[in-house]
């Protein structure tokens, strides 16, 4: 008797927990807006949304290379499989044309789509949850003002069990919470503005903060450096990687032009961020720079004058590699303290050459730096196909020894192979 | 220093500093004037040749890096001394205005057609973005590549 009662009780408790869990996971669909509904916002709100969209770098993920802006379809490789970015144009069938402002706000704040399905956190709602309703309204106004593009997005290719969307609710329980962004009265209004943008729509931590095994940002190591599209996103909480720190003005220039003469060019995914931030107002970018600089102990101090350094560790290099460096690299990367052609810097100023892993140096050699500006921005040809893998590895070690003076890298060949697998193409 | 190079199927010995760009050796030592010197910085593509079948800026490729890889220049594309299909398509479409970029354009396009015999317009644009033409003959270059693709 007693045993039976225990079993019943346990079963009842289990059912109640399961139902409560389902109720907690379940989100209702939000009614579609009518097909002929005109979503009308004033021009000022739309323009404001356009600026917030560039600060959020939205077009980068939501545009397939060579495809129409914001029409989605770009594949995002994750450790859990491939996710395809959604279509943010107001097409009613394949985009967000049926989404009400409330549905859009819920997606941004809670990571749930209009139909009530859990969205994967490749969409960084763990940051967007910090955006104000007013800003989300402006973004919505902007996206709904775009020309609708019919573009059906391929189904995600996620490994079991990650292809089961309700699991995302568990992820959110662990990693989705609003940051306490109450203004810090001890800091300037501009710093507070920068924090709001960086922690919110700017979602800088998505790349610059390391992630745990479940793909959540490790808040105990905020801005300690992460990974983005196979590139190493450098730490933002220690600005002395290449021996000289960033000032606020340097950061602001770098963020809005993709280049600074003491720090070099934004490469890899950061090039797209800079391309977008170049369209934001100077005030917003400056606020972002103030906050980013405040993340590191040395950031924001007086400018230093870095000197180009030749650490000399070149004596042991193979003569062939020295000849390759002199013939190919030194045309732009000189040993004097000056900017070379194509805005190339002395390599002793390069963050990539000083990083613990060869990843970024290898990727820059393979992919080069593609210019997106028409006013003579930084450029480097892709050396993929010009040099053998053996030469690229030796060249990377050569610049490492000569211009950082640090220990040689390990696994350079493996990083070259990985970069090639992930599509290093000029 | 004497360095051996395989150019257009022939073994060649050149006496030059190992850091010398391949382009200089092709033009000055081997008399192959198809490849042009444009920017000298790997930005414009006028110097493009094939190294082991890959399109390569010869102006920033030191001869020390070439090793025993096979170099092919515009001259090396000739078949029985006559323009090959792609070269003939450039002639037929009158794709050259000043002509300075054309050697590089042909070399670059040849690699694409080898990989994708029938590329889309988008694939052609994407592939050819490393090569610049100051005269603006891009539309004719596009037609020439498409003509060679379907011919």
Boltz contact constraints between the chains, C-beta under 6 A:
constraints:
  - contact:
      token1: [A, 66]
      token2: [B, 122]
      max_distance: 6.0
  - contact:
      token1: [A, 320]
      token2: [B, 64]
      max_distance: 6.0
  - contact:
      token1: [A, 323]
      token2: [B, 18]
      max_distance: 6.0
  - contact:
      token1: [A, 323]
      token2: [B, 19]
      max_distance: 6.0
  - contact:
      token1: [A, 323]
      token2: [B, 62]
      max_distance: 6.0
  - contact:
      token1: [A, 323]
      token2: [B, 64]
      max_distance: 6.0
  - contact:
      token1: [A, 324]
      token2: [B, 62]
      max_distance: 6.0
  - contact:
      token1: [A, 324]
      token2: [B, 64]
      max_distance: 6.0
  - contact:
      token1: [A, 324]
      token2: [B, 65]
      max_distance: 6.0
  - contact:
      token1: [A, 326]
      token2: [B, 19]
      max_distance: 6.0
  - contact:
      token1: [A, 327]
      token2: [B, 19]
      max_distance: 6.0
  - contact:
      token1: [A, 327]
      token2: [B, 21]
      max_distance: 6.0
  - contact:
      token1: [A, 327]
      token2: [B, 62]
      max_distance: 6.0
  - contact:
      token1: [A, 328]
      token2: [B, 60]
      max_distance: 6.0
  - contact:
      token1: [A, 328]
      token2: [B, 62]
      max_distance: 6.0
  - contact:
      token1: [A, 341]
      token2: [B, 41]
      max_distance: 6.0
  - contact:
      token1: [A, 342]
      token2: [B, 41]
      max_distance: 6.0
  - contact:
      token1: [A, 381]
      token2: [B, 42]
      max_distance: 6.0
  - contact:
      token1: [A, 381]
      token2: [B, 57]
      max_distance: 6.0
  - contact:
      token1: [A, 385]
      token2: [B, 54]
      max_distance: 6.0
  - contact:
      token1: [A, 385]
      token2: [B, 56]
      max_distance: 6.0
  - contact:
      token1: [A, 386]
      token2: [B, 56]
      max_distance: 6.0
  - contact:
      token1: [A, 386]
      token2: [B, 61]
      max_distance: 6.0
  - contact:
      token1: [A, 387]
      token2: [B, 65]
      max_distance: 6.0
  - contact:
      token1: [A, 391]
      token2: [B, 65]
      max_distance: 6.0
  - contact:
      token1: [A, 426]
      token2: [B, 130]
      max_distance: 6.0
